[in-house]
Amino acid sequence: MNIPSRIEIPRFPGNKRIAVTTSFDDGHTFDRRIVAAFNAWGMKATFNLNSGNLRHTGKPTVEGDLKPGERAYLDASEIAELYRGHEVAIHTVTHPWLDRLDPSQIVDEVQQDRKALEDLVGYPVRGMAYPFGSFNPQICALLRGLGVVYSRTCVNAENCFPPAEPLAWASTAHQYATGPTVPERFQALLGNPRYSGVFYIWGHGFEFHDRNDWAGFERIYKPLSGHEEVWYCTNIELFDYEAARQRLVLAANRASAYNPSGIPVWVKAGDRLLAIAPGQTVSLRY
């Protein structure tokens, strides 16, 4: 039997060329429309929630019950089911400017939010987005000590992944970016067969409400959906897959590969594309 002359570990599952990931902040009732559309379009999102702003009536928020001008936050009772299949992440308890707080208050804001959200969703919450985008190197170091995997900033970067500092993670663009717009940026990358990378867009559901522009939500996001070359993932799935592919062990003789991680990892051995299951050692001979 022969061994492949070259083995590649593709950036994304299934050798997809582009990863599309998104995130939305704050946890308002507008997220319901986003989740429904994304579920229909086959997209995924990360939702960064302030647990201190969630309602606690024991039933889903009814917008008609709110006072005029009151921000319609979701009820804690609807979080697990609403966001099923997506990711819930930290946005602190009360949405403060973290760079104006001392370390003990930052720890409280992050850890209390994390624990409250974990109580609701039933899984470890490991990602975060900075309120107001405020952070500094000291905050990054503090979060690292708390076990936070990544934290999204409001900084934009054309090549945003993998970040040199996961706790100062830049996105591709805000959802209302112009010159070019989000769909224009995406089409330029999709149309370039040599491009491979992450396309990360973020925003707030209330932006569509406040602008009376829910048509804009579809205009911005639907063109990103339904492409065979794209992997649609949450923020944490992106980091988990990158960690798993970095751990893949290739034999020096290129005859086998071992996946020590907890998720499947894909390899391209010659002209064959193989998925290596968690804990599996596979022969690459042909």
C-alpha positions as a Python dict, from the first residue, in 0.01 Angstrom:
ca = {
    (1, 'M'): (0, 0, 0),
    (2, 'N'): (106, 358, -66),
    (3, 'I'): (121, 659, 163),
    (4, 'P'): (7, 1006, 51),
    (5, 'S'): (277, 1244, -65),
    (6, 'R'): (107, 1530, 119),
    (7, 'I'): (-137, 1556, 410),
    (8, 'E'): (-324, 1880, 477),
    (9, 'I'): (-536, 1973, 776),
    (10, 'P'): (-807, 2200, 629),
    (11, 'R'): (-895, 2516, 821),
    (12, 'F'): (-1261, 2420, 850),
    (13, 'P'): (-1471, 2101, 867),
    (14, 'G'): (-1536, 1930, 538),
    (15, 'N'): (-1263, 2137, 373),
    (16, 'K'): (-1502, 2433, 357),
    (17, 'R'): (-1328, 2742, 222),
    (18, 'I'): (-1498, 3010, 434),
    (19, 'A'): (-1638, 3014, 787),
    (20, 'V'): (-1925, 3253, 858),
    (21, 'T'): (-1993, 3339, 1219),
    (22, 'T'): (-2201, 3615, 1377),
    (23, 'S'): (-2287, 3759, 1716),
    (24, 'F'): (-2561, 3976, 1864),
    (25, 'D'): (-2547, 4156, 2195),
    (26, 'D'): (-2772, 4232, 2495),
    (27, 'G'): (-3059, 3978, 2485),
    (28, 'H'): (-3361, 4175, 2367),
    (29, 'T'): (-3680, 4021, 2231),
    (30, 'F'): (-3561, 4115, 1881),
    (31, 'D'): (-3334, 3811, 1901),
    (32, 'R'): (-3641, 3594, 1841),
    (33, 'R'): (-3667, 3719, 1484),
    (34, 'I'): (-3295, 3669, 1429),
    (35, 'V'): (-3301, 3311, 1560),
    (36, 'A'): (-3607, 3220, 1354),
    (37, 'A'): (-3449, 3354, 1034),
    (38, 'F'): (-3110, 3195, 1099),
    (39, 'N'): (-3270, 2859, 1174),
    (40, 'A'): (-3457, 2881, 843),
    (41, 'W'): (-3145, 2987, 653),
    (42, 'G'): (-2910, 2733, 812),
    (43, 'M'): (-2696, 2995, 987),
    (44, 'K'): (-2565, 3014, 1342),
    (45, 'A'): (-2503, 3296, 1587),
    (46, 'T'): (-2357, 3370, 1927),
    (47, 'F'): (-2577, 3574, 2161),
    (48, 'N'): (-2399, 3775, 2430),
    (49, 'L'): (-2636, 3827, 2722),
    (50, 'N'): (-2650, 4051, 3030),
    (51, 'S'): (-2807, 3823, 3289),
    (52, 'G'): (-2888, 4118, 3515),
    (53, 'N'): (-3119, 4265, 3251),
    (54, 'L'): (-3319, 3948, 3186),
    (55, 'R'): (-3674, 3944, 3317),
    (56, 'H'): (-3778, 3681, 3572),
    (57, 'T'): (-4153, 3639, 3539),
    (58, 'G'): (-4137, 3269, 3455),
    (59, 'K'): (-4290, 3319, 3110),
    (60, 'P'): (-4170, 3468, 2780),
    (61, 'T'): (-4168, 3846, 2761),
    (62, 'V'): (-4477, 3994, 2597),
    (63, 'E'): (-4377, 4323, 2439),
    (64, 'G'): (-4727, 4464, 2479),
    (65, 'D'): (-4693, 4434, 2858),
    (66, 'L'): (-4396, 4672, 2871),
    (67, 'K'): (-4411, 5040, 2955),
    (68, 'P'): (-4367, 5286, 2666),
    (69, 'G'): (-3999, 5318, 2582),
    (70, 'E'): (-3900, 5025, 2806),
    (71, 'R'): (-3637, 4804, 2647),
    (72, 'A'): (-3785, 4461, 2583),
    (73, 'Y'): (-3545, 4214, 2740),
    (74, 'L'): (-3604, 3842, 2719),
    (75, 'D'): (-3724, 3643, 3017),
    (76, 'A'): (-3481, 3398, 3174),
    (77, 'S'): (-3735, 3119, 3124),
    (78, 'E'): (-3708, 3136, 2743),
    (79, 'I'): (-3328, 3149, 2705),
    (80, 'A'): (-3249, 2777, 2678),
    (81, 'E'): (-3510, 2693, 2416),
    (82, 'L'): (-3477, 3013, 2214),
    (83, 'Y'): (-3102, 2983, 2165),
    (84, 'R'): (-3088, 2605, 2122),
    (85, 'G'): (-2840, 2521, 1846),
    (86, 'H'): (-2667, 2858, 1883),
    (87, 'E'): (-2425, 2985, 2150),
    (88, 'V'): (-2495, 3189, 2462),
    (89, 'A'): (-2197, 3393, 2581),
    (90, 'I'): (-2098, 3643, 2850),
    (91, 'H'): (-2172, 4015, 2818),
    (92, 'T'): (-2141, 4086, 3195),
    (93, 'V'): (-2423, 4119, 3446),
    (94, 'T'): (-2499, 4491, 3407),
    (95, 'H'): (-2314, 4605, 3089),
    (96, 'P'): (-2059, 4843, 3247),
    (97, 'W'): (-1747, 5001, 3099),
    (98, 'L'): (-1503, 4739, 3226),
    (99, 'D'): (-1201, 4967, 3194),
    (100, 'R'): (-1357, 5191, 3461),
    (101, 'L'): (-1383, 4912, 3719),
    (102, 'D'): (-1128, 4761, 3955),
    (103, 'P'): (-1034, 4392, 3911),
    (104, 'S'): (-1269, 4264, 4182),
    (105, 'Q'): (-1571, 4425, 4016),
    (106, 'I'): (-1468, 4295, 3674),
    (107, 'V'): (-1445, 3943, 3816),
    (108, 'D'): (-1792, 3979, 3970),
    (109, 'E'): (-1944, 4112, 3647),
    (110, 'V'): (-1797, 3832, 3437),
    (111, 'Q'): (-1823, 3533, 3669),
    (112, 'Q'): (-2172, 3610, 3798),
    (113, 'D'): (-2296, 3654, 3442),
    (114, 'R'): (-2129, 3333, 3338),
    (115, 'K'): (-2276, 3131, 3623),
    (116, 'A'): (-2625, 3275, 3576),
    (117, 'L'): (-2620, 3193, 3205),
    (118, 'E'): (-2486, 2843, 3268),
    (119, 'D'): (-2775, 2784, 3507),
    (120, 'L'): (-3011, 2870, 3221),
    (121, 'V'): (-2852, 2686, 2927),
    (122, 'G'): (-2699, 2384, 3102),
    (123, 'Y'): (-2353, 2393, 2944),
    (124, 'P'): (-2022, 2571, 3017),
    (125, 'V'): (-2032, 2928, 2887),
    (126, 'R'): (-1683, 3010, 2763),
    (127, 'G'): (-1704, 3307, 2525),
    (128, 'M'): (-1765, 3678, 2576),
    (129, 'A'): (-1812, 4018, 2413),
    (130, 'Y'): (-1697, 4339, 2583),
    (131, 'P'): (-1972, 4586, 2678),
    (132, 'F'): (-1914, 4906, 2475),
    (133, 'G'): (-1605, 4730, 2335),
    (134, 'S'): (-1406, 4855, 2636),
    (135, 'F'): (-1100, 4650, 2733),
    (136, 'N'): (-726, 4675, 2795),
    (137, 'P'): (-436, 4429, 2838),
    (138, 'Q'): (-499, 4402, 3212),
    (139, 'I'): (-860, 4298, 3152),
    (140, 'C'): (-746, 4040, 2896),
    (141, 'A'): (-506, 3892, 3151),
    (142, 'L'): (-782, 3882, 3412),
    (143, 'L'): (-1023, 3702, 3181),
    (144, 'R'): (-757, 3451, 3084),
    (145, 'G'): (-721, 3363, 3450),
    (146, 'L'): (-1097, 3309, 3468),
    (147, 'G'): (-1090, 3059, 3183),
    (148, 'V'): (-1268, 3274, 2923),
    (149, 'V'): (-1170, 3139, 2580),
    (150, 'Y'): (-1229, 3452, 2371),
    (151, 'S'): (-1380, 3800, 2395),
    (152, 'R'): (-1498, 4002, 2099),
    (153, 'T'): (-1404, 4368, 2070),
    (154, 'C'): (-1550, 4640, 1844),
    (155, 'V'): (-1229, 4647, 1640),
    (156, 'N'): (-1244, 4538, 1275),
    (157, 'A'): (-978, 4338, 1092),
    (158, 'E'): (-981, 4193, 742),
    (159, 'N'): (-797, 3883, 864),
    (160, 'C'): (-965, 3830, 1200),
    (161, 'F'): (-894, 3462, 1273),
    (162, 'P'): (-710, 3305, 1437),
    (163, 'P'): (-641, 3609, 1654),
    (164, 'A'): (-302, 3669, 1811),
    (165, 'E'): (-491, 3751, 2131),
    (166, 'P'): (-823, 3563, 2159),
    (167, 'L'): (-930, 3796, 2441),
    (168, 'A'): (-895, 4095, 2207),
    (169, 'W'): (-1073, 3937, 1911),
    (170, 'A'): (-1158, 4163, 1618),
    (171, 'S'): (-1450, 4100, 1383),
    (172, 'T'): (-1467, 4148, 1007),
    (173, 'A'): (-1724, 4426, 1032),
    (174, 'H'): (-2030, 4562, 1207),
    (175, 'Q'): (-2356, 4466, 1037),
    (176, 'Y'): (-2424, 4822, 913),
    (177, 'A'): (-2073, 4870, 773),
    (178, 'T'): (-2054, 5070, 454),
    (179, 'G'): (-1800, 5120, 176),
    (180, 'P'): (-1842, 4829, 106),
    (181, 'T'): (-2150, 4681, 275),
    (182, 'V'): (-2151, 4341, 442),
    (183, 'P'): (-2305, 4158, 141),
    (184, 'E'): (-2059, 4331, -92),
    (185, 'R'): (-1763, 4230, 124),
    (186, 'F'): (-1886, 3874, 143),
    (187, 'Q'): (-1947, 3838, -229),
    (188, 'A'): (-1596, 3964, -303),
    (189, 'L'): (-1449, 3690, -82),
    (190, 'L'): (-1685, 3419, -202),
    (191, 'G'): (-1603, 3504, -562),
    (192, 'N'): (-1230, 3470, -502),
    (193, 'P'): (-1148, 3098, -523),
    (194, 'R'): (-807, 3160, -365),
    (195, 'Y'): (-956, 3311, -48),
    (196, 'S'): (-1000, 3104, 267),
    (197, 'G'): (-1083, 3260, 601),
    (198, 'V'): (-1339, 3374, 857),
    (199, 'F'): (-1615, 3623, 786),
    (200, 'Y'): (-1742, 3757, 1120),
    (201, 'I'): (-2027, 4008, 1148),
    (202, 'W'): (-2177, 4144, 1470),
    (203, 'G'): (-2449, 4381, 1584),
    (204, 'H'): (-2764, 4424, 1792),
    (205, 'G'): (-3120, 4324, 1718),
    (206, 'F'): (-3244, 4661, 1839),
    (207, 'E'): (-3060, 4834, 1555),
    (208, 'F'): (-3315, 4698, 1306),
    (209, 'H'): (-3601, 4799, 1536),
    (210, 'D'): (-3470, 5147, 1607),
    (211, 'R'): (-3407, 5212, 1237),
    (212, 'N'): (-3742, 5056, 1140),
    (213, 'D'): (-3533, 4842, 908),
    (214, 'W'): (-3613, 4474, 953),
    (215, 'A'): (-3592, 4451, 575),
    (216, 'G'): (-3230, 4550, 630),
    (217, 'F'): (-3174, 4243, 845),
    (218, 'E'): (-3265, 4019, 552),
    (219, 'R'): (-3073, 4241, 311),
    (220, 'I'): (-2757, 4208, 521),
    (221, 'Y'): (-2764, 3847, 635),
    (222, 'K'): (-2958, 3634, 387),
    (223, 'P'): (-2694, 3675, 111),
    (224, 'L'): (-2445, 3510, 350),
    (225, 'S'): (-2655, 3192, 374),
    (226, 'G'): (-2691, 2879, 165),
    (227, 'H'): (-2342, 2850, 16),
    (228, 'E'): (-2183, 2507, -24),
    (229, 'E'): (-1833, 2641, 34),
    (230, 'V'): (-1924, 2794, 372),
    (231, 'W'): (-1916, 2650, 722),
    (232, 'Y'): (-2179, 2823, 940),
    (233, 'C'): (-2066, 2817, 1301),
    (234, 'T'): (-2092, 2987, 1638),
    (235, 'N'): (-1798, 3177, 1782),
    (236, 'I'): (-1701, 2898, 2024),
    (237, 'E'): (-1728, 2631, 1752),
    (238, 'L'): (-1471, 2826, 1554),
    (239, 'F'): (-1226, 2829, 1845),
    (240, 'D'): (-1295, 2467, 1936),
    (241, 'Y'): (-1229, 2345, 1584),
    (242, 'E'): (-908, 2546, 1555),
    (243, 'A'): (-788, 2397, 1885),
    (244, 'A'): (-880, 2045, 1770),
    (245, 'R'): (-703, 2074, 1433),
    (246, 'Q'): (-392, 2203, 1607),
    (247, 'R'): (-392, 1894, 1830),
    (248, 'L'): (-420, 1644, 1544),
    (249, 'V'): (-120, 1411, 1543),
    (250, 'L'): (23, 1306, 1205),
    (251, 'A'): (268, 1018, 1196),
    (252, 'A'): (614, 1111, 1072),
    (253, 'N'): (584, 845, 801),
    (254, 'R'): (246, 995, 691),
    (255, 'A'): (84, 653, 724),
    (256, 'S'): (-161, 738, 1004),
    (257, 'A'): (-323, 1016, 1203),
    (258, 'Y'): (-458, 1036, 1557),
    (259, 'N'): (-728, 1275, 1681),
    (260, 'P'): (-696, 1324, 2060),
    (261, 'S'): (-968, 1590, 2075),
    (262, 'G'): (-1340, 1560, 2147),
    (263, 'I'): (-1468, 1657, 1801),
    (264, 'P'): (-1410, 1520, 1449),
    (265, 'V'): (-1119, 1672, 1255),
    (266, 'W'): (-1084, 1657, 880),
    (267, 'V'): (-768, 1576, 686),
    (268, 'K'): (-691, 1582, 315),
    (269, 'A'): (-465, 1291, 230),
    (270, 'G'): (-373, 1322, -134),
    (271, 'D'): (-707, 1353, -313),
    (272, 'R'): (-905, 1192, -27),
    (273, 'L'): (-1096, 1388, 236),
    (274, 'L'): (-1128, 1203, 567),
    (275, 'A'): (-1306, 1283, 892),
    (276, 'I'): (-1118, 1147, 1193),
    (277, 'A'): (-1351, 1084, 1485),
    (278, 'P'): (-1267, 1182, 1845),
    (279, 'G'): (-1004, 951, 1991),
    (280, 'Q'): (-959, 767, 1662),
    (281, 'T'): (-640, 660, 1488),
    (282, 'V'): (-683, 605, 1113),
    (283, 'S'): (-461, 467, 843),
    (284, 'L'): (-385, 709, 564),
    (285, 'R'): (-251, 439, 334),
    (286, 'Y'): (-427, 374, 8),
}
